[in-house]
């Protein structure tokens, strides 16, 4: 399942540089995650790097984008092929 950033985001910029898929970008007023690019770091890391570095704890699963681990891995492979 793709992740999303909620309104508790402080726009600190900690999450954007650690995303292996470049799925995080500056929004207005908070950062946003592109669900078409987010793989929760499946294929690159053992756990979502953005969640590890987020001081506001504002990154949550996106309920509109339910995907299996296999789906996330396939998406990662397609993004990096």
PDB file with one MODEL, atoms N, CA, C and O in Angstrom:
MODEL        1
ATOM      1  N   UNK A   1       0.845  -1.161   0.000  1.00  0.00           N
ATOM      2  CA  UNK A   1       0.000   0.000   0.000  1.00  0.00           C
ATOM      3  C   UNK A   1       0.896   1.231   0.000  1.00  0.00           C
ATOM      4  O   UNK A   1       1.871   1.292   0.749  1.00  0.00           O
ATOM      5  N   UNK A   2       0.582   2.175  -0.806  1.00  0.00           N
ATOM      6  CA  UNK A   2       1.344   3.414  -0.850  1.00  0.00           C
ATOM      7  C   UNK A   2       1.151   4.179   0.458  1.00  0.00           C
ATOM      8  O   UNK A   2       0.191   3.954   1.195  1.00  0.00           O
ATOM      9  N   UNK A   3       2.070   5.069   0.721  1.00  0.00           N
ATOM     10  CA  UNK A   3       1.987   5.895   1.921  1.00  0.00           C
ATOM     11  C   UNK A   3       1.471   7.275   1.559  1.00  0.00           C
ATOM     12  O   UNK A   3       1.440   7.655   0.389  1.00  0.00           O
ATOM     13  N   UNK A   4       1.068   8.019   2.577  1.00  0.00           N
ATOM     14  CA  UNK A   4       0.610   9.390   2.391  1.00  0.00           C
ATOM     15  C   UNK A   4       1.091  10.226   3.573  1.00  0.00           C
ATOM     16  O   UNK A   4       1.397   9.694   4.640  1.00  0.00           O
ATOM     17  N   UNK A   5       1.153  11.514   3.375  1.00  0.00           N
ATOM     18  CA  UNK A   5       1.571  12.446   4.416  1.00  0.00           C
ATOM     19  C   UNK A   5       0.336  13.233   4.844  1.00  0.00           C
ATOM     20  O   UNK A   5      -0.375  13.800   4.015  1.00  0.00           O
ATOM     21  N   UNK A   6       0.095  13.256   6.155  1.00  0.00           N
ATOM     22  CA  UNK A   6      -1.094  13.968   6.627  1.00  0.00           C
ATOM     23  C   UNK A   6      -0.758  15.411   7.015  1.00  0.00           C
ATOM     24  O   UNK A   6       0.383  15.854   6.885  1.00  0.00           O
ATOM     25  N   UNK A   7      -1.769  16.125   7.492  1.00  0.00           N
ATOM     26  CA  UNK A   7      -1.642  17.561   7.778  1.00  0.00           C
ATOM     27  C   UNK A   7      -0.702  17.890   8.935  1.00  0.00           C
ATOM     28  O   UNK A   7      -0.404  19.062   9.161  1.00  0.00           O
ATOM     29  N   UNK A   8      -0.232  16.894   9.665  1.00  0.00           N
ATOM     30  CA  UNK A   8       0.729  17.141  10.748  1.00  0.00           C
ATOM     31  C   UNK A   8       2.139  17.413  10.219  1.00  0.00           C
ATOM     32  O   UNK A   8       3.046  17.711  10.996  1.00  0.00           O
ATOM     33  N   UNK A   9       2.325  17.311   8.907  1.00  0.00           N
ATOM     34  CA  UNK A   9       3.630  17.556   8.285  1.00  0.00           C
ATOM     35  C   UNK A   9       4.113  18.977   8.594  1.00  0.00           C
ATOM     36  O   UNK A   9       3.363  19.949   8.494  1.00  0.00           O
ATOM     37  N   UNK A  10       5.375  19.060   8.967  1.00  0.00           N
ATOM     38  CA  UNK A  10       5.984  20.360   9.265  1.00  0.00           C
ATOM     39  C   UNK A  10       6.835  20.868   8.108  1.00  0.00           C
ATOM     40  O   UNK A  10       7.497  21.899   8.234  1.00  0.00           O
ATOM     41  N   UNK A  11       6.827  20.158   6.983  1.00  0.00           N
ATOM     42  CA  UNK A  11       7.609  20.506   5.794  1.00  0.00           C
ATOM     43  C   UNK A  11       9.091  20.657   6.127  1.00  0.00           C
ATOM     44  O   UNK A  11       9.752  21.592   5.675  1.00  0.00           O
ATOM     45  N   UNK A  12       9.597  19.724   6.921  1.00  0.00           N
ATOM     46  CA  UNK A  12      10.997  19.796   7.369  1.00  0.00           C
ATOM     47  C   UNK A  12      11.989  19.325   6.315  1.00  0.00           C
ATOM     48  O   UNK A  12      13.184  19.593   6.442  1.00  0.00           O
ATOM     49  N   UNK A  13      11.525  18.627   5.274  1.00  0.00           N
ATOM     50  CA  UNK A  13      12.358  18.146   4.177  1.00  0.00           C
ATOM     51  C   UNK A  13      13.187  16.916   4.526  1.00  0.00           C
ATOM     52  O   UNK A  13      14.115  16.584   3.787  1.00  0.00           O
ATOM     53  N   UNK A  14      12.888  16.233   5.616  1.00  0.00           N
ATOM     54  CA  UNK A  14      13.662  15.043   5.972  1.00  0.00           C
ATOM     55  C   UNK A  14      13.311  13.858   5.072  1.00  0.00           C
ATOM     56  O   UNK A  14      14.172  13.027   4.786  1.00  0.00           O
ATOM     57  N   UNK A  15      12.075  13.772   4.630  1.00  0.00           N
ATOM     58  CA  UNK A  15      11.607  12.594   3.893  1.00  0.00           C
ATOM     59  C   UNK A  15      12.007  12.573   2.420  1.00  0.00           C
ATOM     60  O   UNK A  15      12.336  11.513   1.886  1.00  0.00           O
ATOM     61  N   UNK A  16      11.984  13.704   1.770  1.00  0.00           N
ATOM     62  CA  UNK A  16      12.189  13.744   0.314  1.00  0.00           C
ATOM     63  C   UNK A  16      13.511  13.117  -0.134  1.00  0.00           C
ATOM     64  O   UNK A  16      13.502  12.299  -1.053  1.00  0.00           O
ATOM     65  N   UNK A  17      14.634  13.464   0.472  1.00  0.00           N
ATOM     66  CA  UNK A  17      15.900  12.914  -0.039  1.00  0.00           C
ATOM     67  C   UNK A  17      16.119  11.421   0.226  1.00  0.00           C
ATOM     68  O   UNK A  17      16.985  10.816  -0.406  1.00  0.00           O
ATOM     69  N   UNK A  18      15.366  10.816   1.136  1.00  0.00           N
ATOM     70  CA  UNK A  18      15.594   9.404   1.440  1.00  0.00           C
ATOM     71  C   UNK A  18      14.712   8.459   0.621  1.00  0.00           C
ATOM     72  O   UNK A  18      14.870   7.242   0.719  1.00  0.00           O
ATOM     73  N   UNK A  19      13.805   8.979  -0.166  1.00  0.00           N
ATOM     74  CA  UNK A  19      12.903   8.137  -0.961  1.00  0.00           C
ATOM     75  C   UNK A  19      13.648   7.564  -2.172  1.00  0.00           C
ATOM     76  O   UNK A  19      14.118   8.325  -3.018  1.00  0.00           O
ATOM     77  N   UNK A  20      13.762   6.235  -2.267  1.00  0.00           N
ATOM     78  CA  UNK A  20      14.485   5.644  -3.387  1.00  0.00           C
ATOM     79  C   UNK A  20      13.758   5.753  -4.730  1.00  0.00           C
ATOM     80  O   UNK A  20      14.352   5.521  -5.783  1.00  0.00           O
ATOM     81  N   UNK A  21      12.484   6.105  -4.687  1.00  0.00           N
ATOM     82  CA  UNK A  21      11.683   6.187  -5.914  1.00  0.00           C
ATOM     83  C   UNK A  21      11.367   7.616  -6.324  1.00  0.00           C
ATOM     84  O   UNK A  21      10.660   7.828  -7.309  1.00  0.00           O
ATOM     85  N   UNK A  22      11.866   8.583  -5.604  1.00  0.00           N
ATOM     86  CA  UNK A  22      11.563   9.991  -5.854  1.00  0.00           C
ATOM     87  C   UNK A  22      10.047  10.216  -5.888  1.00  0.00           C
ATOM     88  O   UNK A  22       9.527  10.942  -6.735  1.00  0.00           O
ATOM     89  N   UNK A  23       9.354   9.570  -4.937  1.00  0.00           N
ATOM     90  CA  UNK A  23       7.896   9.665  -4.873  1.00  0.00           C
ATOM     91  C   UNK A  23       7.427  10.847  -4.031  1.00  0.00           C
ATOM     92  O   UNK A  23       6.245  11.191  -4.053  1.00  0.00           O
ATOM     93  N   UNK A  24       8.334  11.468  -3.295  1.00  0.00           N
ATOM     94  CA  UNK A  24       7.954  12.557  -2.389  1.00  0.00           C
ATOM     95  C   UNK A  24       8.356  13.888  -3.000  1.00  0.00           C
ATOM     96  O   UNK A  24       9.475  14.053  -3.484  1.00  0.00           O
ATOM     97  N   UNK A  25       7.429  14.831  -2.970  1.00  0.00           N
ATOM     98  CA  UNK A  25       7.726  16.157  -3.510  1.00  0.00           C
ATOM     99  C   UNK A  25       7.087  17.232  -2.637  1.00  0.00           C
ATOM    100  O   UNK A  25       6.221  16.960  -1.806  1.00  0.00           O
ATOM    101  N   UNK A  26       7.541  18.446  -2.852  1.00  0.00           N
ATOM    102  CA  UNK A  26       7.015  19.583  -2.113  1.00  0.00           C
ATOM    103  C   UNK A  26       5.613  19.890  -2.601  1.00  0.00           C
ATOM    104  O   UNK A  26       5.378  20.069  -3.796  1.00  0.00           O
ATOM    105  N   UNK A  27       4.688  19.947  -1.659  1.00  0.00           N
ATOM    106  CA  UNK A  27       3.325  20.327  -1.993  1.00  0.00           C
ATOM    107  C   UNK A  27       3.040  21.699  -1.416  1.00  0.00           C
ATOM    108  O   UNK A  27       3.960  22.421  -1.032  1.00  0.00           O
ATOM    109  N   UNK A  28       1.795  22.052  -1.356  1.00  0.00           N
ATOM    110  CA  UNK A  28       1.426  23.350  -0.806  1.00  0.00           C
ATOM    111  C   UNK A  28       0.296  23.140   0.194  1.00  0.00           C
ATOM    112  O   UNK A  28      -0.842  22.940  -0.233  1.00  0.00           O
ATOM    113  N   UNK A  29       0.536  23.174   1.448  1.00  0.00           N
ATOM    114  CA  UNK A  29       1.741  23.615   2.141  1.00  0.00           C
ATOM    115  C   UNK A  29       2.640  22.475   2.627  1.00  0.00           C
ATOM    116  O   UNK A  29       3.723  22.734   3.152  1.00  0.00           O
ATOM    117  N   UNK A  30       2.210  21.207   2.460  1.00  0.00           N
ATOM    118  CA  UNK A  30       2.977  20.087   3.000  1.00  0.00           C
ATOM    119  C   UNK A  30       3.509  19.208   1.868  1.00  0.00           C
ATOM    120  O   UNK A  30       3.093  19.329   0.716  1.00  0.00           O
ATOM    121  N   UNK A  31       4.423  18.336   2.221  1.00  0.00           N
ATOM    122  CA  UNK A  31       4.955  17.382   1.250  1.00  0.00           C
ATOM    123  C   UNK A  31       3.876  16.379   0.863  1.00  0.00           C
ATOM    124  O   UNK A  31       2.949  16.125   1.632  1.00  0.00           O
ATOM    125  N   UNK A  32       4.003  15.809  -0.342  1.00  0.00           N
ATOM    126  CA  UNK A  32       3.053  14.830  -0.839  1.00  0.00           C
ATOM    127  C   UNK A  32       3.806  13.617  -1.377  1.00  0.00           C
ATOM    128  O   UNK A  32       4.952  13.722  -1.815  1.00  0.00           O
ATOM    129  N   UNK A  33       3.143  12.468  -1.334  1.00  0.00           N
ATOM    130  CA  UNK A  33       3.713  11.230  -1.858  1.00  0.00           C
ATOM    131  C   UNK A  33       2.886  10.792  -3.053  1.00  0.00           C
ATOM    132  O   UNK A  33       1.665  10.671  -2.959  1.00  0.00           O
ATOM    133  N   UNK A  34       3.551  10.553  -4.179  1.00  0.00           N
ATOM    134  CA  UNK A  34       2.890  10.072  -5.385  1.00  0.00           C
ATOM    135  C   UNK A  34       2.642   8.569  -5.215  1.00  0.00           C
ATOM    136  O   UNK A  34       3.597   7.792  -5.192  1.00  0.00           O
ATOM    137  N   UNK A  35       1.386   8.149  -5.097  1.00  0.00           N
ATOM    138  CA  UNK A  35       1.100   6.732  -4.866  1.00  0.00           C
ATOM    139  C   UNK A  35       1.504   5.837  -6.036  1.00  0.00           C
ATOM    140  O   UNK A  35       1.668   4.629  -5.863  1.00  0.00           O
ATOM    141  N   UNK A  36       1.664   6.414  -7.215  1.00  0.00           N
ATOM    142  CA  UNK A  36       2.096   5.624  -8.364  1.00  0.00           C
ATOM    143  C   UNK A  36       3.581   5.293  -8.296  1.00  0.00           C
ATOM    144  O   UNK A  36       4.053   4.396  -8.995  1.00  0.00           O
ATOM    145  N   UNK A  37       4.323   6.020  -7.452  1.00  0.00           N
ATOM    146  CA  UNK A  37       5.761   5.778  -7.301  1.00  0.00           C
ATOM    147  C   UNK A  37       6.124   5.183  -5.952  1.00  0.00           C
ATOM    148  O   UNK A  37       7.213   4.628  -5.804  1.00  0.00           O
ATOM    149  N   UNK A  38       5.241   5.282  -4.962  1.00  0.00           N
ATOM    150  CA  UNK A  38       5.555   4.801  -3.616  1.00  0.00           C
ATOM    151  C   UNK A  38       5.443   3.285  -3.541  1.00  0.00           C
ATOM    152  O   UNK A  38       4.412   2.710  -3.889  1.00  0.00           O
ATOM    153  N   UNK A  39       6.517   2.645  -3.083  1.00  0.00           N
ATOM    154  CA  UNK A  39       6.525   1.190  -2.890  1.00  0.00           C
ATOM    155  C   UNK A  39       6.785   0.842  -1.424  1.00  0.00           C
ATOM    156  O   UNK A  39       7.073  -0.312  -1.106  1.00  0.00           O
ATOM    157  N   UNK A  40       6.686   1.822  -0.534  1.00  0.00           N
ATOM    158  CA  UNK A  40       7.028   1.637   0.880  1.00  0.00           C
ATOM    159  C   UNK A  40       8.450   1.099   1.012  1.00  0.00           C
ATOM    160  O   UNK A  40       8.775   0.395   1.968  1.00  0.00           O
ATOM    161  N   UNK A  41       9.282   1.438   0.047  1.00  0.00           N
ATOM    162  CA  UNK A  41      10.689   1.033  -0.032  1.00  0.00           C
ATOM    163  C   UNK A  41      10.871  -0.461  -0.296  1.00  0.00           C
ATOM    164  O   UNK A  41      11.995  -0.960  -0.224  1.00  0.00           O
ATOM    165  N   UNK A  42       9.794  -1.184  -0.598  1.00  0.00           N
ATOM    166  CA  UNK A  42       9.924  -2.593  -0.986  1.00  0.00           C
ATOM    167  C   UNK A  42      10.796  -2.632  -2.237  1.00  0.00           C
ATOM    168  O   UNK A  42      10.565  -1.887  -3.190  1.00  0.00           O
ATOM    169  N   UNK A  43      11.781  -3.491  -2.226  1.00  0.00           N
ATOM    170  CA  UNK A  43      12.722  -3.600  -3.336  1.00  0.00           C
ATOM    171  C   UNK A  43      14.006  -2.838  -3.093  1.00  0.00           C
ATOM    172  O   UNK A  43      15.028  -3.122  -3.717  1.00  0.00           O
ATOM    173  N   UNK A  44      13.963  -1.866  -2.187  1.00  0.00           N
ATOM    174  CA  UNK A  44      15.148  -1.049  -1.911  1.00  0.00           C
ATOM    175  C   UNK A  44      15.617  -1.164  -0.471  1.00  0.00           C
ATOM    176  O   UNK A  44      16.818  -1.247  -0.216  1.00  0.00           O
ATOM    177  N   UNK A  45      14.689  -1.172   0.467  1.00  0.00           N
ATOM    178  CA  UNK A  45      15.015  -1.179   1.899  1.00  0.00           C
ATOM    179  C   UNK A  45      14.065  -2.116   2.636  1.00  0.00           C
ATOM    180  O   UNK A  45      13.061  -2.560   2.079  1.00  0.00           O
ATOM    181  N   UNK A  46      14.388  -2.412   3.883  1.00  0.00           N
ATOM    182  CA  UNK A  46      13.557  -3.297   4.691  1.00  0.00           C
ATOM    183  C   UNK A  46      12.312  -2.615   5.248  1.00  0.00           C
ATOM    184  O   UNK A  46      11.336  -3.285   5.586  1.00  0.00           O
ATOM    185  N   UNK A  47      12.341  -1.293   5.345  1.00  0.00           N
ATOM    186  CA  UNK A  47      11.188  -0.546   5.844  1.00  0.00           C
ATOM    187  C   UNK A  47      11.177   0.840   5.226  1.00  0.00           C
ATOM    188  O   UNK A  47      12.209   1.313   4.750  1.00  0.00           O
ATOM    189  N   UNK A  48      10.032   1.495   5.226  1.00  0.00           N
ATOM    190  CA  UNK A  48       9.927   2.818   4.607  1.00  0.00           C
ATOM    191  C   UNK A  48      10.885   3.826   5.251  1.00  0.00           C
ATOM    192  O   UNK A  48      10.789   4.121   6.443  1.00  0.00           O
ATOM    193  N   UNK A  49      11.789   4.334   4.457  1.00  0.00           N
ATOM    194  CA  UNK A  49      12.796   5.259   4.960  1.00  0.00           C
ATOM    195  C   UNK A  49      12.205   6.598   5.377  1.00  0.00           C
ATOM    196  O   UNK A  49      12.692   7.229   6.315  1.00  0.00           O
ATOM    197  N   UNK A  50      11.163   7.030   4.688  1.00  0.00           N
ATOM    198  CA  UNK A  50      10.543   8.311   5.029  1.00  0.00           C
ATOM    199  C   UNK A  50       9.954   8.270   6.440  1.00  0.00           C
ATOM    200  O   UNK A  50      10.045   9.240   7.193  1.00  0.00           O
ATOM    201  N   UNK A  51       9.354   7.141   6.782  1.00  0.00           N
ATOM    202  CA  UNK A  51       8.773   7.009   8.124  1.00  0.00           C
ATOM    203  C   UNK A  51       9.859   7.022   9.195  1.00  0.00           C
ATOM    204  O   UNK A  51       9.650   7.537  10.293  1.00  0.00           O
ATOM    205  N   UNK A  52      11.014   6.456   8.873  1.00  0.00           N
ATOM    206  CA  UNK A  52      12.120   6.420   9.838  1.00  0.00           C
ATOM    207  C   UNK A  52      12.645   7.812  10.170  1.00  0.00           C
ATOM    208  O   UNK A  52      13.027   8.076  11.311  1.00  0.00           O
ATOM    209  N   UNK A  53      12.667   8.697   9.187  1.00  0.00           N
ATOM    210  CA  UNK A  53      13.265  10.017   9.402  1.00  0.00           C
ATOM    211  C   UNK A  53      12.260  11.105   9.748  1.00  0.00           C
ATOM    212  O   UNK A  53      12.659  12.217  10.095  1.00  0.00           O
ATOM    213  N   UNK A  54      10.985  10.818   9.663  1.00  0.00           N
ATOM    214  CA  UNK A  54       9.959  11.847   9.884  1.00  0.00           C
ATOM    215  C   UNK A  54       9.833  12.207  11.366  1.00  0.00           C
ATOM    216  O   UNK A  54       9.415  11.371  12.168  1.00  0.00           O
ATOM    217  N   UNK A  55      10.188  13.435  11.739  1.00  0.00           N
ATOM    218  CA  UNK A  55      10.078  13.833  13.140  1.00  0.00           C
ATOM    219  C   UNK A  55       8.634  14.104  13.582  1.00  0.00           C
ATOM    220  O   UNK A  55       8.340  14.102  14.777  1.00  0.00           O
ATOM    221  N   UNK A  56       7.748  14.333  12.628  1.00  0.00           N
ATOM    222  CA  UNK A  56       6.350  14.643  12.959  1.00  0.00           C
ATOM    223  C   UNK A  56       5.477  13.392  12.989  1.00  0.00           C
ATOM    224  O   UNK A  56       4.307  13.468  13.364  1.00  0.00           O
ATOM    225  N   UNK A  57       6.025  12.251  12.603  1.00  0.00           N
ATOM    226  CA  UNK A  57       5.269  10.999  12.583  1.00  0.00           C
ATOM    227  C   UNK A  57       3.955  11.169  11.814  1.00  0.00           C
ATOM    228  O   UNK A  57       2.888  10.778  12.287  1.00  0.00           O
ATOM    229  N   UNK A  58       4.058  11.758  10.625  1.00  0.00           N
ATOM    230  CA  UNK A  58       2.855  12.095   9.856  1.00  0.00           C
ATOM    231  C   UNK A  58       2.698  11.273   8.579  1.00  0.00           C
ATOM    232  O   UNK A  58       1.865  11.601   7.734  1.00  0.00           O
ATOM    233  N   UNK A  59       3.484  10.218   8.429  1.00  0.00           N
ATOM    234  CA  UNK A  59       3.411   9.393   7.230  1.00  0.00           C
ATOM    235  C   UNK A  59       2.678   8.101   7.570  1.00  0.00           C
ATOM    236  O   UNK A  59       3.105   7.326   8.426  1.00  0.00           O
ATOM    237  N   UNK A  60       1.572   7.894   6.878  1.00  0.00           N
ATOM    238  CA  UNK A  60       0.659   6.788   7.168  1.00  0.00           C
ATOM    239  C   UNK A  60       0.318   6.020   5.896  1.00  0.00           C
ATOM    240  O   UNK A  60       0.528   6.533   4.797  1.00  0.00           O
ATOM    241  N   UNK A  61      -0.205   4.796   6.024  1.00  0.00           N
ATOM    242  CA  UNK A  61      -0.684   4.085   4.837  1.00  0.00           C
ATOM    243  C   UNK A  61      -1.824   4.848   4.176  1.00  0.00           C
ATOM    244  O   UNK A  61      -2.694   5.400   4.850  1.00  0.00           O
ATOM    245  N   UNK A  62      -1.806   4.870   2.873  1.00  0.00           N
ATOM    246  CA  UNK A  62      -2.872   5.519   2.105  1.00  0.00           C
ATOM    247  C   UNK A  62      -3.997   4.502   1.896  1.00  0.00           C
ATOM    248  O   UNK A  62      -3.805   3.524   1.174  1.00  0.00           O
ATOM    249  N   UNK A  63      -5.154   4.708   2.505  1.00  0.00           N
ATOM    250  CA  UNK A  63      -6.236   3.721   2.422  1.00  0.00           C
ATOM    251  C   UNK A  63      -6.793   3.549   1.008  1.00  0.00           C
ATOM    252  O   UNK A  63      -7.490   2.572   0.733  1.00  0.00           O
ATOM    253  N   UNK A  64      -6.495   4.477   0.124  1.00  0.00           N
ATOM    254  CA  UNK A  64      -6.988   4.392  -1.250  1.00  0.00           C
ATOM    255  C   UNK A  64      -6.073   3.575  -2.156  1.00  0.00           C
ATOM    256  O   UNK A  64      -6.398   3.351  -3.322  1.00  0.00           O
ATOM    257  N   UNK A  65      -4.921   3.125  -1.626  1.00  0.00           N
ATOM    258  CA  UNK A  65      -3.934   2.423  -2.452  1.00  0.00           C
ATOM    259  C   UNK A  65      -3.497   1.132  -1.777  1.00  0.00           C
ATOM    260  O   UNK A  65      -2.347   1.023  -1.351  1.00  0.00           O
ATOM    261  N   UNK A  66      -4.371   0.171  -1.672  1.00  0.00           N
ATOM    262  CA  UNK A  66      -4.018  -1.111  -1.070  1.00  0.00           C
ATOM    263  C   UNK A  66      -3.307  -1.978  -2.096  1.00  0.00           C
ATOM    264  O   UNK A  66      -3.837  -2.248  -3.173  1.00  0.00           O
ATOM    265  N   UNK A  67      -2.082  -2.415  -1.744  1.00  0.00           N
ATOM    266  CA  UNK A  67      -1.272  -3.238  -2.627  1.00  0.00           C
ATOM    267  C   UNK A  67      -0.566  -4.308  -1.795  1.00  0.00           C
ATOM    268  O   UNK A  67      -0.218  -4.077  -0.637  1.00  0.00           O
ATOM    269  N   UNK A  68      -0.361  -5.460  -2.387  1.00  0.00           N
ATOM    270  CA  UNK A  68       0.363  -6.529  -1.708  1.00  0.00           C
ATOM    271  C   UNK A  68       1.870  -6.274  -1.806  1.00  0.00           C
ATOM    272  O   UNK A  68       2.315  -5.413  -2.565  1.00  0.00           O
ATOM    273  N   UNK A  69       2.636  -7.022  -1.038  1.00  0.00           N
ATOM    274  CA  UNK A  69       4.100  -6.922  -1.108  1.00  0.00           C
ATOM    275  C   UNK A  69       4.573  -7.242  -2.527  1.00  0.00           C
ATOM    276  O   UNK A  69       5.493  -6.600  -3.032  1.00  0.00           O
ATOM    277  N   UNK A  70       3.950  -8.228  -3.171  1.00  0.00           N
ATOM    278  CA  UNK A  70       4.317  -8.579  -4.548  1.00  0.00           C
ATOM    279  C   UNK A  70       4.007  -7.430  -5.505  1.00  0.00           C
ATOM    280  O   UNK A  70       4.791  -7.141  -6.409  1.00  0.00           O
ATOM    281  N   UNK A  71       2.864  -6.776  -5.306  1.00  0.00           N
ATOM    282  CA  UNK A  71       2.509  -5.621  -6.144  1.00  0.00           C
ATOM    283  C   UNK A  71       3.532  -4.497  -5.971  1.00  0.00           C
ATOM    284  O   UNK A  71       3.948  -3.873  -6.947  1.00  0.00           O
ATOM    285  N   UNK A  72       3.932  -4.246  -4.730  1.00  0.00           N
ATOM    286  CA  UNK A  72       4.892  -3.184  -4.453  1.00  0.00           C
ATOM    287  C   UNK A  72       6.249  -3.502  -5.074  1.00  0.00           C
ATOM    288  O   UNK A  72       6.907  -2.614  -5.616  1.00  0.00           O
ATOM    289  N   UNK A  73       6.672  -4.762  -4.999  1.00  0.00           N
ATOM    290  CA  UNK A  73       7.942  -5.157  -5.589  1.00  0.00           C
ATOM    291  C   UNK A  73       7.903  -5.013  -7.106  1.00  0.00           C
ATOM    292  O   UNK A  73       8.863  -4.536  -7.711  1.00  0.00           O
ATOM    293  N   UNK A  74       6.801  -5.421  -7.717  1.00  0.00           N
ATOM    294  CA  UNK A  74       6.654  -5.273  -9.164  1.00  0.00           C
ATOM    295  C   UNK A  74       6.698  -3.796  -9.557  1.00  0.00           C
ATOM    296  O   UNK A  74       7.344  -3.434 -10.541  1.00  0.00           O
ATOM    297  N   UNK A  75       6.023  -2.955  -8.802  1.00  0.00           N
ATOM    298  CA  UNK A  75       6.044  -1.513  -9.079  1.00  0.00           C
ATOM    299  C   UNK A  75       7.465  -0.977  -8.968  1.00  0.00           C
ATOM    300  O   UNK A  75       7.894  -0.193  -9.814  1.00  0.00           O
ATOM    301  N   UNK A  76       8.204  -1.386  -7.937  1.00  0.00           N
ATOM    302  CA  UNK A  76       9.602  -0.955  -7.771  1.00  0.00           C
ATOM    303  C   UNK A  76      10.439  -1.378  -8.974  1.00  0.00           C
ATOM    304  O   UNK A  76      11.209  -0.581  -9.509  1.00  0.00           O
ATOM    305  N   UNK A  77      10.287  -2.625  -9.395  1.00  0.00           N
ATOM    306  CA  UNK A  77      11.064  -3.136 -10.518  1.00  0.00           C
ATOM    307  C   UNK A  77      10.738  -2.377 -11.806  1.00  0.00           C
ATOM    308  O   UNK A  77      11.632  -2.111 -12.610  1.00  0.00           O
ATOM    309  N   UNK A  78       9.476  -2.029 -12.006  1.00  0.00           N
ATOM    310  CA  UNK A  78       9.081  -1.277 -13.180  1.00  0.00           C
ATOM    311  C   UNK A  78       9.644   0.153 -13.153  1.00  0.00           C
ATOM    312  O   UNK A  78      10.030   0.700 -14.186  1.00  0.00           O
ATOM    313  N   UNK A  79       9.683   0.741 -11.957  1.00  0.00           N
ATOM    314  CA  UNK A  79      10.235   2.096 -11.834  1.00  0.00           C
ATOM    315  C   UNK A  79      11.736   2.139 -12.070  1.00  0.00           C
ATOM    316  O   UNK A  79      12.271   3.163 -12.495  1.00  0.00           O
ATOM    317  N   UNK A  80      12.415   1.037 -11.799  1.00  0.00           N
ATOM    318  CA  UNK A  80      13.881   1.020 -11.870  1.00  0.00           C
ATOM    319  C   UNK A  80      14.417   0.111 -12.971  1.00  0.00           C
ATOM    320  O   UNK A  80      15.577  -0.299 -12.927  1.00  0.00           O
ATOM    321  N   UNK A  81      13.592  -0.201 -13.946  1.00  0.00           N
ATOM    322  CA  UNK A  81      14.071  -1.052 -15.045  1.00  0.00           C
ATOM    323  C   UNK A  81      14.711  -0.250 -16.149  1.00  0.00           C
ATOM    324  O   UNK A  81      15.164  -0.818 -17.143  1.00  0.00           O
TER     325      UNK A  81
ENDMDL
END
